[in-house]
Amino acid sequence: MKKVQIKDTTGIKTTESYFSNRCPTVVLPYWFRLMLLSALFLAFMLTSAGNDAGQVFTDHVFSDNIRTVRLHVKGWEMSYPVIEAGSGDQLLLSFDDLDGDVKNYQYRIIHCNADWTASSLFSSDYIDGFDENPVDDYRFSFNTFLPYTHYSLLLPNHSLNLKLSGNYVIKVYRDYDPEKVILTRRFMISENTVAINARVHRPRLTRYYETGQQVSLSIRHPRLTINDPHSEIHVSVMQNGRIDNRVEGIRPVYIRD
């Protein structure tokens, strides 16, 4: 407490008053607090999205101690990381940490464009749940030559559900720092809105007779409006899920109503 002498305008009477040296308590109106929280949340979302803007995501491991990364449909280890929206299926992500201890791992889901760059959507547009979640399902190795910790994660789960179909990337990092990435894995959520008929036959070009195959596709979309097939349809052909030799940029040859 501070004692301050205050004189009146006549300079005759002197009074003593006591003032606290603490800062006064300011109560902000509810609407102002709500606007402030919304602004902070929007700034956080824009910053998080900006860190991934323009980056082409791939399946990659960034830490030497992380091994045996797998992502597949639960119960089907040889499957591709693709599930149908609303089917009830789950994807199982698993990896081993050769340090053999317990670390604070978190993950985040990123919605991507057809070229595997981050889309302009906010996480609240495609996620029903929390934006950041822990990887807390782990077990230690037992009676092995090299000790390790096995981590696993199911998607979707009770903390996160995906509302939209499309391309996605799961980013796993540690210590709640998205810059400390340990791995990224790509997966897809499909939606049964078109009918695709595919046929594999011998190539028409003679130089590929002994080494290649030709894939012909026809797409019927009575429930989906496509205004410009050349720009709205993206086809990617992969050999046994391989990314390194995939064929992309395939354009329609015949278009009819």
Steps between C-alpha positions, in 0.01 A plus 500: 500500500616853423416810711442808288434853627246696299440873542184673395492798265523747788826354625375503862347160570712189468353155479666163504380222274620146452529336158581144418810436288320215325366533149125561495277209396340559162189300411451476126151464353404149388467599135846654501656188654325285240632714216852489646497121529367467145775727368770303683360169371489633142857625525613159629322320215648730237850454644465120506369494143770738382776266622383231255405726209655394170664188643452178305450227759655157454538187709814583692678421828699787648659329804759225492351331807161448331462174309234261361240765415177337381166652400220271381139409554449340840494123461644507147876554514553475124242769416558851378429784746153566357164474677153596386322784674231379739603135470611461859846381389810630675859556398778367722824697524789332681871567541793397722723731703842338537589720799280269706359773723173693513474830317227761465379445145208690350339493159308733273293430188541724193255510210675508162434590139537255213874581478548428874549859603306630799154623405359837604241343733508565872534189717149565636368458143610137476563387860235420755696503825835630618760639261794357696494164680754283684637165387457329835457133403840334539665185630857402571684220324557184700800269487635653178863552400433871447253672734238721339161658567212419268244778443164460330208724410155443350326747269225608537474475880305643792698826486495559125271426207542613139198667342616522136635259243830576333877484545646527848836499673565402859793684655651356819728719711627517857482732800199687362726669243382458136854587389636182663347267242595132520291366211230578244268252332240554228157340494164545327132507588288387205137578425285280279358768269633376162531162327847414366551216254863402437650260248863392474622378160803482277651837402431636155856625465727216393797619705303429821376154397737309728539749784177692546124486529228736387217602732173627356252676727142612463334719762126541539379775732120536497501635858798733460507814289822545302521816294853464364633142499845612385560703817268335753596135452844389623614144428801336662611146409734321740672163490435312826467826690840632391532877492836526322377378159136611505345643184308825537366781283279266299230687309169366363506384139125471438228705669131446444174584677 
